[in-house]
Amino acid sequence: MKSHKHKNAWVVSVNLGYGHERAAFGLEDLAYGKIITANDYPGIPKSEKALWLRTQKLYETVSRIQPIPLIGQAIFNLMDHFQEIDPFYPRRDLSRPNLQLKEIYHLIEHGGLGKHLIEVTSKKNLPFISTFFAPAFAAEVHGYPGDIYIVLCDADISRTWAPRDPKKSRIKYFAPNGRVVERLKLYGVPADHIFLTGFPLPKQNVGGTEAMVVKRDLAARICNLDPQGIFIKKYDQTLQHELGPSLCHFKSTHPLTLTFSVGGAGAQKQLGLTLLSSLRNSLLRKKICVNLEVGTKKIIADYFLEGVKKLGLKSMLGSSLHIHHYPDRPTYFKNFTRTLRTTDILWTKPSELSFYTGLGIPIIMAPPIGSQEEFNKVWLKTVNGGITQNDPRYANEWLFDWIASGGLARFAWNGYIEAPTHGAYRIESIITGEKTPLAELPLIV
């Protein structure tokens, strides 16, 4: 491993949805100053911001209309076709650039996308870590002097994530799982430019290389998810060995809590009200607590608040029901991280949040939106850290059946055991050159 002897790096993201910023948040300890949002930072030229805004508006509009019958799905499918991920087998050369990649390079080379950012960051030669492909491509095109890295945010990726000429490029990659490692090779990226690290989960939720925070939270979570002790009794010796006797008393530290997370574009907000309607009696009896995570979109918070009133659940706000809305993205990520500490079940589409099963959190998957989320769904089922939702109208029945059987406790345990947990630490080790006691990840994860 090459030693950079850097304690800091430029950590760069974009605010297209939440996924890229969520990955960057996991690397905040590495960031020189603040994390840079490539499409919205102080001093960004108006011409560059206009280019980014066009991309952002298209992304959010198409994501929001996807649930609309017939026309919404048709438009979404058309857009998704351009970022579709080809079947992996049979293995073959997939290095030919696609249309989306060509358009990105055209914007960089002829529209000046990212040029100002690279001029600014080049003044301090630090490793350049981007959680989105465009800033990294811009860094190489515009002559950034230091090392350039891309953090991958999904369990499989389209051709757009690899450079136009991968064999000649000096960009290196931090891969969240083994499939992405192998996929990058099919795209022509040299093997020595790829590091299998896992997704950079927030350190606040991990607790060092020994993962003591994860272990404490998981022990409390298993208590809530296995009220009959079915899972605990069956795997007693395994739990004792992994968590230690001090954590295996399995005492609850919080009420049974489900967190429903809405995507950055606000897609699937209707699903949130459907599950609230189903869980209404359980909420009134305080049998379960529900967090509605709406991020920074006030319009979505207002949508949920109006729905809560119509369902007669306004009196539960602040007790068994919470609508979490935040004034800005840094505040959202910080508080969402804290919310996860007392979250027993995470209900969300299989976005980058799929990797959070590595924190020992079972995930109930809403329908995927986009090709990459289909692959996240497959990966999450492969590590057995999550399950596809049943009919949300009857969540008040099947959800508690899953809990009573210890089934969700099993998903929590599998996520912790099988999914990578220490991505942020592995990435930090590569950047700083400081060794870590963490074991190597298996190639196919």
N, C-alpha and C positions, 0 to 999 in steps of 0.2 A: 504493500500500500504506500503510495506516495505521501510524504508528509508536507503539508502546506504550511504548517506552523502559523496558521491564522486562527485568531480567536473569534473573528467576526467575518461576516459576509454581507453582500447586498442580497437581501431577500425581497424578491419582486413578485407581485401577484397582479390580478385584474379582478374587478368587481362585476364579473359576468356570472350571475348566480352566486352561490356561497362556496362552492367546492374548492376553487383555487385559493381563495382567502383562508379557508379552513385549514388547508395544507400549510399555508404560510404561517398561520397562527401557531401551529405546532413547532415552528422553527424560530419563534420570536427571540429565544435566548441567543441565537446566532446573529440576529440582525444588527447591522451597524446603524445605530440610531433607530428609526422607525421602519417598519415594513413599508415598502414602496408599492403603491397601487399604480401600475404602469399607464392606465387609462384615465387617472384622475389624481395627479400629484401636484403640489404647488409649483407653478412655473411651467406647466405643460403648455406648449403652443396651441392656440385655438384651432389651427388646421389639423393637428394630430388628434386633439380631443374630438373634433367633429368626425374623424374617421372611426374612432372607437365608439362614439355614440350610435352611429349607424349599425354597427355590429351588435351593440347591447340591445338596442330597441328591437332588432329582428329576433334576437334570441328570446327576449322576454315575451314578445307578442306571440310568437309561434308556440312557446311553451304554455301560455295561458289559454290559447284557443284550442289546444289539443283535445281537451275533454268535450268540446262541442260536437254533437253528433254529425257524422258525414263530412261536412266541409272542413271542420277543425282537424279531424284525423287525416284527411286527404292532404291538406297543406303541410301538416307536420311530417307526414310520411315523405313528401317531396323534399323537404329540407333535410330530413334525417338520411335520405338516400345519399347525399353528398358527403356525409361523415360516417357512412356505414362501415362496419368492421367486417372484412372478408372472413370466411371460414378459415380456421387455422390449418386443418388437414385437408388434403395432403400438404406436407411442408413443401414450399416452393419459393421462388424469388418474388417478393412483393415490393421491390424497391422502386418501382416506377411511380413517380409523383402523381397524386390525384389532383383534381381541379381545385379543391379548396386550398391545398398547399401552394399551388401555382399562384392563386389569388393573393395569398398572404405574402409571398415573396414579391409580387408586383407592388403591393402597398408599401412594403419596406423599401424596395429599391427605387421606386418611381414616385411614391407618395410621401416618403420620408417618415413612415411609421416607426416610432421608437428611436429616431436619430437623436433627438434632444436628450432623452433619458440616458442614452449611451454616452453622449458627450459629458453629461453631468457625472455619471458614475465612474467614468474612465479617469477622473481626477484622483481617485483613490483606488489603487489596484488591489481589489479584494476578490475572492471567489464570487461569481455572479450566479445566484440560485433563483430560478424562475419556476413558478408553479403553473405557468401557461407557456405554450410553445412560442408564440409570437415575440415576446420580449427577448427570449434566448436566440431566436433566429436573427432578430435585429442586432443583438449584441455581436454576433459573428459577422454579419454583413457590414456593420458600421465600425468594425475593427476594435472591439473591446479587447484590452491588452491581457486580462486575466483569464482564469479558468471559468468555463461556462457550464452550468448544470441545469437540467430540467427535472422537476419532481412530477412523477406521473400520479394522477388522481383517480384512476379507475382500474378495474381488474383486467381490462383489455383495452386496447387503444387502436384508433384508426391510423392510416398512413400519414395523416396530417401532423402527427406528433414527431415524426422523424424528419431530419433536414432534407433538403432537396437532393443533395449528394452526400448520403450518410458516410460513405467510405472516406471522403475527403474532409468531412466536418470534424471539428475538435470538441463539439458539444458532448457532454457526458450525462448519464441518466441515473436517477434514483428510482428503482422500480418497486412497486408495492407488493408484488407477488411474482412467482415463477413464470406464470403465463406471459406477463408483460416482458420479462427478460427474453423469452423465446420469440415473442412477437417482434421485438426490436431487431433481433438477429435476422428475421425474415425480411424486415424492411431495409437491411443492409448496414445496420449499426454494428461496428466492431465489438466483439465480446468484452474487450478490456475497457470499453467506454460505458459499461453497464454495471451498476452496483445493485444487488438485491438487498434492500433495506427494510421493506415494509412501509406502510403509510405513516407519516409523522403525526401520531396521536399526541394530544397535549400532555406535556410533562406533569402538569398539575393533577392529571387523572392517572398517571402511571406510578410515579413515586420512585424514580431511580432505576438502576439496573436490576434491583431486587424486586421491583414492582410492588412495594409494600402498600401503596394506596389502592392499587387494583385488588390486591388480596383482601384488604380490610373491607372494601366496598362490596366485593364479590361474596364474602361470607355473610354480610348483612342482607344482600340481595337474595341469596339462596334461601335464607330464612323466610323471606316474604313469598318466594316463588315455590316453596315446597312445604306448605303448612301441615301436610300429613306426614312429612318426614320420609316419603317414599324414596326419593332420590338420595337423600342423606344416608339412609340406612343401607341402601344398596352399594354406595360408593364410599363408605365410612373410612376405610383404610387409605384409599386414594386421596380423599380430602385431607385426612390427617397428615399424610406425607407431603402434599403440595402446599397446604396452607399453614400447617403447624397446629399443634393442640390448642394454642392460645386463641386461635381464630375459629376453632371448630365447636364453640359453644352455640353458634348460630342464633344470636340474639338480635331481634329487630331493632334498628336504630331510627326507623322512619315508617310511616304508613305505606302500604302497597301503592306504588306510584307508576302510572303510565305517562310517558311523554310522547305527544304527537307533534312531529316536526314538519312544517310546511316548507316547500322549496323556495328559493330566492325569487322566482317569478310568480309565486303565489298559486301554482298549479295544485290541484287536489284539495283546495280549501273546503269544497263541499263535503269531502270525505270526513273532515274534522267534525262537522256538525252532525253527520250521520252517526258517527260513533258516540258523540255526546248524547244524542237522542236515545240510542240503545242503552247507554250506561246511566241514564238519568236517575233511575231509582237507586242504583248503587252509589251514585254521587250524593244523593240526598241522605242516604243512610251512612255516608262516609265509609263505605266498604272499600272504596278505591279513591285515590286522588288522580287528577288528570292535569297535566301541563300542556297548554297549547302554545307551541313555540312558533311565533310569526316573524321573527327577525326584526327588520327595520321598517317594514311596510305598514304604515298606520292604517291604510285602507283595509288591510286584511284583519288587523286588530279590531277595527270598527265592525267589520263583517261578522267576526266571531262574537263580539259583544252584543250585537243585535240578535244573533241567533241564540245566544245564551238567555237573553230576555224572553224571547218567544218560547223557549223550552221551559221557562219557569225556574231557571237555575241561577238567577242573579244573586240570590242570597248565599249561594255556595262560593262565590268569588272571594278569594282570599283564604278560604279554608280547604275544601276538597277540590276546588277548581281554580286554575290560574291561567290568565292570558299574559304571556310574556312578550312584550313589545319594547324595543330599545331605540334610543335616539340615533345611534350610529353603529357601524359594523364592529369596531373594536370592542365596544361595550357589549354587543350581542355575543361575540365569541367568548369573551371573558365570563359572562354570566351563564351562557349555555354550558360551558365547561363545568361550572359549579352545579348547575341543575343535574347534570349527568351523575354526580356523586350519589344522589338519592333517587335516581331513576331505576326502576326495576325492569321496565319493558320500554323499548323504543319502537314506535310505530312510524314508519316513514317509507318513502319510495327508496329503491336500492341505488341511491346516489353514492357519493364518497363516504356517507355515513355508514355504509355497509362495513367499512373497515373498523368501525367503533365496536364491533362485536369483540375485537381484541381486548377490550376493557372488561370483558365478562358481562356484556349487556346483550340479552336476547333481542333479536329484531323481528318485528312483524312487518312484512314487506307489502306496501301498497303497490299498485300496478306500476311497472317501470315506464319511464318516459325517455325514449331514445335508445339507440343501438347500444351505447356503452352501458346503460343501466340494465339491459337484458343480460349482459355479461357479468355485471356485478351481482345480479340475482343468482346466476349459475354458480359463481364463486362462493357466495354466502351459503348456498345450499351444500356446496362441496365441503366446506369446513363445518357444516352443520351448526352454524351460529344463528340461523334465522329460518323463518317459515313464511310462506305466502299467506296473506290474510284470508280468512273465510269471509262470508257475506257480512259486511260491517253492520247491517241492520240487526243482526242477531249476536253482536259481540258480547252482550250481557250474558249469553249462554255459553258459547264456545270458549271465550276467553277464560272464564272461571273454571271450565272443565280442564283446560290446559294447565292451569295453576294447580288445581286439586290433584292432578295426576303426577305432578312434578316435572311435566314435560318442558316447561319454560326454564326451569332450573337446569335441566340437561342442556338446553341450547346456550344458556349463559356460560356453563362450564366448558362446553365444546368451543365456544368463541374464544374464551380465555386460553385454552390449551392449544388450539389449532391455528388461530389467526395471529399474525405478527403484532406485537405490542410495542416494541422498542424502536420503531422507525426513526423517531427524532434523535435518539441517542446514537444510532448507527450512522445517520447522516452527519451528525456533529463529529463523530469519530473520524470520518473520512475527511472532513474539512480541516479539522485541527491536527490530524495525524496522531492523536492520542488513542492508544489502544483501549478497548473495552472488553469486559469479561463475557459479553454476550455470545451465544453460540451462533454459528452460521445457520441461515434459514434453508430449508429444503427447497430444491429448485422448483418443483411443481407444487404450488400452494393455491 
